[in-house]
Amino acid sequence: MIDFYYWTTPNGHKITMFLEETGLPHRVVPINISAGEQFAPEFLKISPNNRIPAMVDHEPADGGPPLALFESGAILLYLADKSGQFIAQDLRGRNETLQWLFWQMGGLGPMAGQNHHFGTYAPEKIPYAIERYVKETARLYAVLDKQLTGRDFIAGNYSIADMACYPWIVPHKRQGQNLDDFPQLKRWFESIRQRPATERAYALATRINPDPAMTDEAKRVLFGQDATTVRPG
């Protein structure tokens, strides 16, 4: 059994998409990051970076004690290896998948996240910052669009690379992007959106967090962190 610590963010959706695809036994534990639940001492023991998602596998392959993980990319890779699904087993295919997984973790996610922040949440609208991240998001969309030319999915077959990227494309309108400008990406996006597992993952998000509006208090919790936020273990 896996305990999955979740909130309704793109990084959280990555893991629910995987769990819905595979049917791995799991229990979803909501962590309301807008209410500061990520700072609870018991959660910090699992996720020392006070971020979701995180998980605990109570039946790891080595037969040892429960294994805790944080960081969505690490969790996706762990679950793919555990289940033997959604990652190629040959050397070249596996490493192509990993390259695009890390591309999302190091590029698409952080850049789109800054796009969201300066375009939607920042109290002061800074034209330079907004333009910077809208343009960089567009560049990354173009990279993905090019990669998808002549293939159904990012690394050939549907994989954790696709699950990592898709949730960051869902808010494309908020990122100032038009999918019609990226026809291969749009085709890929629609094919994943229509997968039953994707529909179930996003239905779960609606049930857990039916009103995702950002309050001033939530902004203070999410955007007001600094070194003093890190608590001793």
Secondary structure, 3 states (H helix, E strand, C coil): CEEEEECCCHHHHHHHHHHHHHCCCEEEEECCHHHCHHHCHHHHCCCCCCCCCEEEECCCCCCCCCEEEECHHHHHHHHHHHHCCCCCCCHHHHHHHHHHHHHHHHHHHHHHHHHHHHHHHCCCCCHHHHHHHHHHHHHHHHHHHHHCCCCCECCECCCHHHHHHHHHHCCCCCCCCCHHHCHHHHHHHHHHHCCHHHHHHHHHHHHHCCCCCCCHHHHHHHHCCCHHHCCCC
